[in-house]
């Protein structure tokens, strides 16, 4: 068995056994025969009246519960997986939903297409036709042998069947929002989105702006690759992001030091590492502090912006 499926399977097992999350199949109304994916949720994800944390990883080979496969292999599970976030969130009374945005299709064997002989060949003498068939079979045999020699893994030709309404990370985030997050009882929803996950969150905002604003209290981005210009996020979205989001970016500056941005969106601060894949793990304590402050500010009917803006000014003055 290859290393990749082993890691994925192991992390899925930890999410269920160690973190007590439930594996939920999607689409929710899928038929027996259609392609399906899944997400993970805590028991109280939809019923917790207070807080819900939603985790979205980046693009590539990572699957639900992972930040970076390289870290899992070369360093440890704490830095490479979302497990520390899940455990601390649950300890602090959050419900949890773990997205699986890269699980967009299943692979099945391509059906063989039988090509019928043309009408001309039907008129050929049987002997000539047999000779041609023999040559054709030999050619195919040689080609198949060469293909197998060149690429031993690919013995069968495969095709991709996309999962309905979950065919891309952006579609997946929207689907989970509509069918789960939007239905949740939580007064405060928090997102942690790494790399391409940040882009998926911005896309979700563009599609569901009013709903997101009414439910989401704060968003922690870690080295997000979103771009408010390319994604055509409107002025009201950019203003909301400035007040309610923070992007912990790769930087050699100490953790939480303000980092200049060329884009008119959320504040950017240092994640305390210049390694992209480590940004989520290194900013872990700051993210929980950020969420607590945002939650308290909302409870006290203060603008969350005031807490965070004064926090940022302090860093700039230092």
Secondary structure as a PSIPRED ss2 file (coil, helix, strand):
# PSIPRED VFORMAT (PSIPRED V4.0)

   1 X C   1.000  0.000  0.000
   2 X C   1.000  0.000  0.000
   3 X H   0.000  1.000  0.000
   4 X H   0.000  1.000  0.000
   5 X H   0.000  1.000  0.000
   6 X H   0.000  1.000  0.000
   7 X H   0.000  1.000  0.000
   8 X H   0.000  1.000  0.000
   9 X H   0.000  1.000  0.000
  10 X H   0.000  1.000  0.000
  11 X H   0.000  1.000  0.000
  12 X H   0.000  1.000  0.000
  13 X H   0.000  1.000  0.000
  14 X H   0.000  1.000  0.000
  15 X H   0.000  1.000  0.000
  16 X H   0.000  1.000  0.000
  17 X H   0.000  1.000  0.000
  18 X C   1.000  0.000  0.000
  19 X C   1.000  0.000  0.000
  20 X C   1.000  0.000  0.000
  21 X C   1.000  0.000  0.000
  22 X E   0.000  0.000  1.000
  23 X E   0.000  0.000  1.000
  24 X E   0.000  0.000  1.000
  25 X E   0.000  0.000  1.000
  26 X E   0.000  0.000  1.000
  27 X C   1.000  0.000  0.000
  28 X C   1.000  0.000  0.000
  29 X C   1.000  0.000  0.000
  30 X C   1.000  0.000  0.000
  31 X C   1.000  0.000  0.000
  32 X C   1.000  0.000  0.000
  33 X C   1.000  0.000  0.000
  34 X C   1.000  0.000  0.000
  35 X C   1.000  0.000  0.000
  36 X C   1.000  0.000  0.000
  37 X E   0.000  0.000  1.000
  38 X E   0.000  0.000  1.000
  39 X E   0.000  0.000  1.000
  40 X E   0.000  0.000  1.000
  41 X E   0.000  0.000  1.000
  42 X C   1.000  0.000  0.000
  43 X C   1.000  0.000  0.000
  44 X C   1.000  0.000  0.000
  45 X C   1.000  0.000  0.000
  46 X C   1.000  0.000  0.000
  47 X C   1.000  0.000  0.000
  48 X C   1.000  0.000  0.000
  49 X C   1.000  0.000  0.000
  50 X C   1.000  0.000  0.000
  51 X E   0.000  0.000  1.000
  52 X E   0.000  0.000  1.000
  53 X E   0.000  0.000  1.000
  54 X E   0.000  0.000  1.000
  55 X E   0.000  0.000  1.000
  56 X E   0.000  0.000  1.000
  57 X C   1.000  0.000  0.000
  58 X C   1.000  0.000  0.000
  59 X C   1.000  0.000  0.000
  60 X C   1.000  0.000  0.000
  61 X C   1.000  0.000  0.000
  62 X C   1.000  0.000  0.000
  63 X C   1.000  0.000  0.000
  64 X C   1.000  0.000  0.000
  65 X C   1.000  0.000  0.000
  66 X E   0.000  0.000  1.000
  67 X C   1.000  0.000  0.000
  68 X C   1.000  0.000  0.000
  69 X H   0.000  1.000  0.000
  70 X H   0.000  1.000  0.000
  71 X H   0.000  1.000  0.000
  72 X H   0.000  1.000  0.000
  73 X H   0.000  1.000  0.000
  74 X H   0.000  1.000  0.000
  75 X C   1.000  0.000  0.000
  76 X C   1.000  0.000  0.000
  77 X H   0.000  1.000  0.000
  78 X H   0.000  1.000  0.000
  79 X H   0.000  1.000  0.000
  80 X H   0.000  1.000  0.000
  81 X E   0.000  0.000  1.000
  82 X C   1.000  0.000  0.000
  83 X H   0.000  1.000  0.000
  84 X H   0.000  1.000  0.000
  85 X H   0.000  1.000  0.000
  86 X H   0.000  1.000  0.000
  87 X H   0.000  1.000  0.000
  88 X H   0.000  1.000  0.000
  89 X H   0.000  1.000  0.000
  90 X H   0.000  1.000  0.000
  91 X H   0.000  1.000  0.000
  92 X C   1.000  0.000  0.000
  93 X C   1.000  0.000  0.000
  94 X E   0.000  0.000  1.000
  95 X E   0.000  0.000  1.000
  96 X E   0.000  0.000  1.000
  97 X E   0.000  0.000  1.000
  98 X E   0.000  0.000  1.000
  99 X C   1.000  0.000  0.000
 100 X C   1.000  0.000  0.000
 101 X C   1.000  0.000  0.000
 102 X C   1.000  0.000  0.000
 103 X C   1.000  0.000  0.000
 104 X C   1.000  0.000  0.000
 105 X E   0.000  0.000  1.000
 106 X E   0.000  0.000  1.000
 107 X E   0.000  0.000  1.000
 108 X E   0.000  0.000  1.000
 109 X E   0.000  0.000  1.000
 110 X C   1.000  0.000  0.000
 111 X C   1.000  0.000  0.000
 112 X C   1.000  0.000  0.000
 113 X C   1.000  0.000  0.000
 114 X C   1.000  0.000  0.000
 115 X C   1.000  0.000  0.000
 116 X C   1.000  0.000  0.000
 117 X C   1.000  0.000  0.000
 118 X C   1.000  0.000  0.000
 119 X H   0.000  1.000  0.000
 120 X H   0.000  1.000  0.000
 121 X H   0.000  1.000  0.000
 122 X H   0.000  1.000  0.000
 123 X C   1.000  0.000  0.000
 124 X C   1.000  0.000  0.000
 125 X C   1.000  0.000  0.000
 126 X H   0.000  1.000  0.000
 127 X H   0.000  1.000  0.000
 128 X H   0.000  1.000  0.000
 129 X H   0.000  1.000  0.000
 130 X H   0.000  1.000  0.000
 131 X H   0.000  1.000  0.000
 132 X H   0.000  1.000  0.000
 133 X H   0.000  1.000  0.000
 134 X H   0.000  1.000  0.000
 135 X H   0.000  1.000  0.000
 136 X H   0.000  1.000  0.000
 137 X H   0.000  1.000  0.000
 138 X H   0.000  1.000  0.000
 139 X H   0.000  1.000  0.000
 140 X H   0.000  1.000  0.000
 141 X H   0.000  1.000  0.000
 142 X H   0.000  1.000  0.000
 143 X H   0.000  1.000  0.000
 144 X H   0.000  1.000  0.000
 145 X H   0.000  1.000  0.000
 146 X H   0.000  1.000  0.000
 147 X H   0.000  1.000  0.000
 148 X H   0.000  1.000  0.000
 149 X H   0.000  1.000  0.000
 150 X H   0.000  1.000  0.000
 151 X C   1.000  0.000  0.000
 152 X C   1.000  0.000  0.000
 153 X C   1.000  0.000  0.000
 154 X C   1.000  0.000  0.000
 155 X C   1.000  0.000  0.000
 156 X C   1.000  0.000  0.000
 157 X C   1.000  0.000  0.000
 158 X E   0.000  0.000  1.000
 159 X E   0.000  0.000  1.000
 160 X E   0.000  0.000  1.000
 161 X E   0.000  0.000  1.000
 162 X E   0.000  0.000  1.000
 163 X C   1.000  0.000  0.000
 164 X C   1.000  0.000  0.000
 165 X C   1.000  0.000  0.000
 166 X C   1.000  0.000  0.000
 167 X C   1.000  0.000  0.000
 168 X C   1.000  0.000  0.000
 169 X H   0.000  1.000  0.000
 170 X H   0.000  1.000  0.000
 171 X H   0.000  1.000  0.000
 172 X H   0.000  1.000  0.000
 173 X H   0.000  1.000  0.000
 174 X H   0.000  1.000  0.000
 175 X H   0.000  1.000  0.000
 176 X H   0.000  1.000  0.000
 177 X H   0.000  1.000  0.000
 178 X H   0.000  1.000  0.000
 179 X H   0.000  1.000  0.000
 180 X C   1.000  0.000  0.000
 181 X H   0.000  1.000  0.000
 182 X H   0.000  1.000  0.000
 183 X H   0.000  1.000  0.000
 184 X C   1.000  0.000  0.000
 185 X C   1.000  0.000  0.000
 186 X C   1.000  0.000  0.000
 187 X C   1.000  0.000  0.000
 188 X E   0.000  0.000  1.000
 189 X E   0.000  0.000  1.000
 190 X E   0.000  0.000  1.000
 191 X E   0.000  0.000  1.000
 192 X E   0.000  0.000  1.000
 193 X E   0.000  0.000  1.000
 194 X E   0.000  0.000  1.000
 195 X C   1.000  0.000  0.000
 196 X H   0.000  1.000  0.000
 197 X H   0.000  1.000  0.000
 198 X H   0.000  1.000  0.000
 199 X H   0.000  1.000  0.000
 200 X H   0.000  1.000  0.000
 201 X H   0.000  1.000  0.000
 202 X H   0.000  1.000  0.000
 203 X H   0.000  1.000  0.000
 204 X H   0.000  1.000  0.000
 205 X H   0.000  1.000  0.000
 206 X H   0.000  1.000  0.000
 207 X H   0.000  1.000  0.000
 208 X C   1.000  0.000  0.000
 209 X H   0.000  1.000  0.000
 210 X H   0.000  1.000  0.000
 211 X H   0.000  1.000  0.000
 212 X H   0.000  1.000  0.000
 213 X H   0.000  1.000  0.000
 214 X H   0.000  1.000  0.000
 215 X H   0.000  1.000  0.000
 216 X E   0.000  0.000  1.000
 217 X E   0.000  0.000  1.000
 218 X E   0.000  0.000  1.000
 219 X E   0.000  0.000  1.000
 220 X E   0.000  0.000  1.000
 221 X E   0.000  0.000  1.000
 222 X E   0.000  0.000  1.000
 223 X C   1.000  0.000  0.000
 224 X C   1.000  0.000  0.000
 225 X C   1.000  0.000  0.000
 226 X C   1.000  0.000  0.000
 227 X C   1.000  0.000  0.000
 228 X C   1.000  0.000  0.000
 229 X C   1.000  0.000  0.000
 230 X C   1.000  0.000  0.000
 231 X C   1.000  0.000  0.000
 232 X C   1.000  0.000  0.000
 233 X C   1.000  0.000  0.000
 234 X C   1.000  0.000  0.000
 235 X H   0.000  1.000  0.000
 236 X H   0.000  1.000  0.000
 237 X H   0.000  1.000  0.000
 238 X H   0.000  1.000  0.000
 239 X H   0.000  1.000  0.000
 240 X H   0.000  1.000  0.000
 241 X H   0.000  1.000  0.000
 242 X H   0.000  1.000  0.000
 243 X H   0.000  1.000  0.000
 244 X H   0.000  1.000  0.000
 245 X E   0.000  0.000  1.000
 246 X E   0.000  0.000  1.000
 247 X E   0.000  0.000  1.000
 248 X E   0.000  0.000  1.000
 249 X E   0.000  0.000  1.000
 250 X C   1.000  0.000  0.000
 251 X C   1.000  0.000  0.000
 252 X C   1.000  0.000  0.000
 253 X C   1.000  0.000  0.000
 254 X C   1.000  0.000  0.000
 255 X C   1.000  0.000  0.000
 256 X C   1.000  0.000  0.000
 257 X C   1.000  0.000  0.000
 258 X E   0.000  0.000  1.000
 259 X E   0.000  0.000  1.000
 260 X C   1.000  0.000  0.000
 261 X C   1.000  0.000  0.000
 262 X C   1.000  0.000  0.000
 263 X C   1.000  0.000  0.000
 264 X C   1.000  0.000  0.000
 265 X C   1.000  0.000  0.000
 266 X C   1.000  0.000  0.000
 267 X E   0.000  0.000  1.000
 268 X E   0.000  0.000  1.000
 269 X E   0.000  0.000  1.000
 270 X E   0.000  0.000  1.000
 271 X C   1.000  0.000  0.000
 272 X C   1.000  0.000  0.000
 273 X C   1.000  0.000  0.000
 274 X C   1.000  0.000  0.000
 275 X C   1.000  0.000  0.000
 276 X H   0.000  1.000  0.000
 277 X H   0.000  1.000  0.000
 278 X H   0.000  1.000  0.000
 279 X H   0.000  1.000  0.000
 280 X H   0.000  1.000  0.000
 281 X H   0.000  1.000  0.000
 282 X H   0.000  1.000  0.000
 283 X C   1.000  0.000  0.000
 284 X H   0.000  1.000  0.000
 285 X H   0.000  1.000  0.000
 286 X H   0.000  1.000  0.000
 287 X H   0.000  1.000  0.000
 288 X H   0.000  1.000  0.000
 289 X H   0.000  1.000  0.000
 290 X H   0.000  1.000  0.000
 291 X H   0.000  1.000  0.000
 292 X H   0.000  1.000  0.000
 293 X H   0.000  1.000  0.000
 294 X H   0.000  1.000  0.000
 295 X H   0.000  1.000  0.000
 296 X H   0.000  1.000  0.000
 297 X H   0.000  1.000  0.000
 298 X H   0.000  1.000  0.000
 299 X H   0.000  1.000  0.000
 300 X C   1.000  0.000  0.000
 301 X C   1.000  0.000  0.000
 302 X C   1.000  0.000  0.000
 303 X C   1.000  0.000  0.000
 304 X H   0.000  1.000  0.000
 305 X H   0.000  1.000  0.000
 306 X H   0.000  1.000  0.000
 307 X H   0.000  1.000  0.000
 308 X H   0.000  1.000  0.000
 309 X H   0.000  1.000  0.000
 310 X H   0.000  1.000  0.000
 311 X H   0.000  1.000  0.000
 312 X H   0.000  1.000  0.000
 313 X H   0.000  1.000  0.000
 314 X H   0.000  1.000  0.000
 315 X H   0.000  1.000  0.000
 316 X H   0.000  1.000  0.000
 317 X H   0.000  1.000  0.000
 318 X C   1.000  0.000  0.000
